[in-house]
Amino acid sequence: MLFQAPALDEKEEEVLEKVEELRRTLGYAFSATPRRWYGLLRRVTFARAVRGSNSIEGYNVTVDDAIAAAEGEEPLEARSEAWEAVKGYQTAMTYVLQLATDLHFAYSTDLLRSLHFMMTQHDLKRNPGRWRPGPIFVRDDERNEIVYEGPDAERVPGLMAELVGFLNDSSDGMPATVKAAMGHLNLVMIHPFSDGNGRMARALQTLVLARTGVLAPQFSSIEEYLGRNTQAYYDVLARVGGGRWSPEREVRPWLRFCLTAHYRQARTLVLRTRELEKLWNALEVEVRRRGLPERTLLALADAASGLRVRNATYRPIADVSDHLAGRDLKLLVEQGFLIAKGERRGRHYVASDDLLKLRARVQEPRRVEDPFEEEGPERT
């Protein structure tokens, strides 16, 4: 037996419809007409999801380094275990992107074990790609106590087969958002692996949503939100989990938490979309006024968005040679848009004060309400 989703009540149905409407709004914005800034939003959103999911496990990297991992570049800051963890997670999530539109797709235990191997292959002591061989406990290091105990290892194969059956069942009429949330909850409660269970559960939730085709996988994920609200995430899992494998427990708090996360993440993306369009339009005016190459908009938009621009990251998106990329970036420094930092391999460029002021002029208020309350606390 797995944790079971209850029938949604009237308020939950209302919030779910709000989430779906926001997704339709985003889907239309991304597909109506080609926008050159879409690539930046996609890259940054994916990087924030990778960064958010890994930060929950204590693997902290910058958004710049998460983008570097996604693009096969060396990091500016991250090293050793955190970098390896992020690279592994990025590989698994890239595979999730590929599976989103696979016509021959089916969930399987082999698929889940393969994704786990991609995430944790840098440390063979963690049994990458294999079910855990024995008992497992989740410990709260601050309180020095065990807060959750997974089911016996002998039950893991059967429970995971049951989970796969649930995911493949399209006849239950369950909304994808609910099915994705239940996939996440059950995997993290089964705790089938020696390590990486949280990351696997979050990746599975993103995969289930991506398979709906409503939005690109990068925009379906709530991993960024979970990374920003980690304690609330832990609290609701502890409340629902009850300390040990107890699938008979009430899961409504978890569903409401996930619906809130989807609503707030989608609203945040709508705000970012508006901001980025206004930013791009303002930058176009400046580039044309100064007679700069139009392709430099790509570097300016990255820098104005808070990213560090490198020759290696600018070159592929602008589709120019190493020499021309270097010349473009030098020109943007001379024009007062960028500031050069570091030397040689560490050379990168950040936004100047003038560029940051331009960005500030297009920023929108960041308040995103709690959809289950009239005046909920602000959290994005």
Secondary structure, DSSP 8 states (H G I E B T S, - for coil): ---------HHHHHHHHHHHHHHHHHHHHHHSS--TTHHHHHHHHHHHHHHHHHHHTT----HHHHHHHHTT---SS--HHHHHHHHHHHHHHHHHHHHTT-TT----HHHHHHHHHHHHTT-GGG-TTS--SS--EEEETTTTEEEEE---GGGHHHHHHHHHHHHH--SS---HHHHHHHHHHHHHHH--SSS-HHHHHHHHHHHHHHTT-SS-HHHH--HHHHHHTHHHHHHHHHHHHTTB--TTS--HHHHHHHHHHHHHHHHHHHHHHHHHHHHHHHHHHHHHHHT--TTHHHHHHHHHTT--B-HHHHHHHHT--HHHHHHHHHHHHHTTSEEEES-GGG-EEEE-HHHHHHHHHH--------TTSTT-----
